[in-house]
Amino acid sequence: MSVTSVVGLQWGDEAKGKIVDFLTDSHAVVVRYQGGNNAGHTVKFDGQTYKLSLLPTGILRPGVTAVIGNGLVVNPEALLNEMKSLTDRGIRVDGRNLLLSDRAHVIFPYHIVEDRVFEQRRGDHAIGTTGRGIGTCYRDKAGRTHAVRVGDLYHPESLRDKLKDIVAFKNLTLKALDPSLEPLNADAIYAQYQTYAQKLESHVVDTTAWLHKALKQKQNILFEGAQGGLLDVDHGTFPYVTSSNSSAAGIHSGSGVPQRAINRMIGVVKAYTTRVGGGPFPTELHNEIGQHIRDVGHEYGTVTGRPRRCGWFDAVATAYGARVCGVDEIAVMLLDVLAQLDELNICEAYEIRGERTTDFPSHVEDLEVAKPIFRKIPGWKQDITGARKLSDLPAGARRYVDTIVELLEVPAKFISIGPDREQTILL
């Protein structure tokens, strides 16, 4: 039995979707365990491109059950729209191949309004949220009093009373923060969400119980992380992080499956580094090379369309992500993007206030002053998108991957040299 996890080791956008899609053929179940519709991944399947956000990548494969676990926060409207976008293209999405946890928390319109108001008031200290109510929903989850779970949608009387109390409180808070806002209507929200509940009812189950039955039946299960380990609310570059455990630490809490059940942990790394939103980024390139990487790598957000910040590969940050997630192997993605550069740099250490270190700092104040210490590697100036085995790669490209492996102390099992499935070298 194979129970595998695919997790990003950087600040997200590592092209995890391609590796998940690649592995799905050998797994019967694919599980998302955290995040919401702030995450996004692009998958090429049967000659078509799909942009997914809430739906696990496995939904594209016949015979695979896609599971949205309890650790997610779910905007029902966004989920239904995403489901429809697939059914309109002939992809089957029904209560047999898509399961939604009754313990997942629900995003409401007030979460989205709160998110945007809070971010505006932070001004220059904005975190860089997507404005989709993810963090504010997770905040209500932790606070408990104003939290609503998917299962609560099917207890209409208690839900109606709860929403009246919540919306009254939210209106008071929001009015104080922005007097120009129109008050939210609890009855309208209730009516709208009852419609969503009816449409989603065939998908809603206790996914924790379902997954434990799948384990007993020795089904192969694949866990699909969203975002990346450096955005983890506990282990990332706090406060410039997401609101959930986006490292491997989130698997158990977000699915109910014990960590020890996983027998293969794959860490996905981009051959360079990107991040979206605020926060320190030691290897960021504010020059034509950074723009070149952005353009060639199409580094614009799947969800927001925002241009991603681009820089050299940061082995200090990525090795930290690998340690926190406990990965057995790595997949090096988008190596082809670097093919046109004369010289490449990999950050092998930081200098922080005159001291050299390979430890990733706990506090952003230290990361903000970290100066990258680079190892220079000659470029290979050769198109590698047609390579199908390691020996097809030029010596410079092999040396670059070997350096990443050396600094992360984890073997590479996949090298991606293009967006299509066949553009993947297995080691």
Number of C-alpha atoms within 10 A of each C-alpha: 12 17 20 21 23 25 32 32 32 31 27 27 28 29 23 30 25 22 24 25 21 17 15 21 14 12 20 19 25 29 26 26 31 29 27 30 22 22 22 22 24 19 24 15 15 9 8 8 12 16 17 23 21 25 25 26 28 29 25 22 17 12 14 21 22 26 30 28 28 25 25 26 30 27 23 19 15 16 19 14 11 18 20 15 15 17 13 10 10 9 15 18 18 14 15 13 19 23 25 25 25 23 23 26 24 27 27 23 14 20 23 19 18 22 19 16 16 18 17 13 12 11 9 9 12 15 20 15 21 20 19 22 27 27 25 23 29 23 15 17 18 11 10 10 11 17 19 22 18 24 19 18 22 16 11 15 10 11 15 17 13 18 20 16 13 16 21 14 12 19 18 12 13 20 13 11 14 12 11 9 13 10 15 16 15 18 14 10 17 20 13 12 18 18 13 17 20 11 12 18 17 14 19 20 19 16 23 19 14 13 20 15 12 15 17 8 10 12 16 17 26 26 23 26 29 32 29 29 34 29 28 25 19 18 18 28 24 18 16 22 27 28 22 25 28 32 31 29 18 22 26 16 16 24 28 18 18 11 14 8 13 18 12 16 21 26 33 29 29 26 24 26 27 27 24 22 16 16 19 17 24 19 23 19 17 11 10 9 15 17 18 17 23 19 13 14 17 12 21 16 17 17 16 13 9 13 18 19 21 25 24 22 24 29 28 22 28 26 23 22 30 30 14 17 22 17 21 17 20 26 27 25 24 22 20 22 23 25 21 15 15 11 14 19 19 25 22 22 22 27 15 16 10 9 8 14 16 17 12 20 19 12 12 17 10 13 19 14 15 24 18 23 20 18 12 13 16 15 20 22 15 15 15 21 20 14 18 17 13 14 9 13 20 16 13 18 23 14 16 21 16 14 17 25 18 13 18 22 15 18 17 22 15 18 25 27 26 19 18 17 17 14 18 24 19 13 11
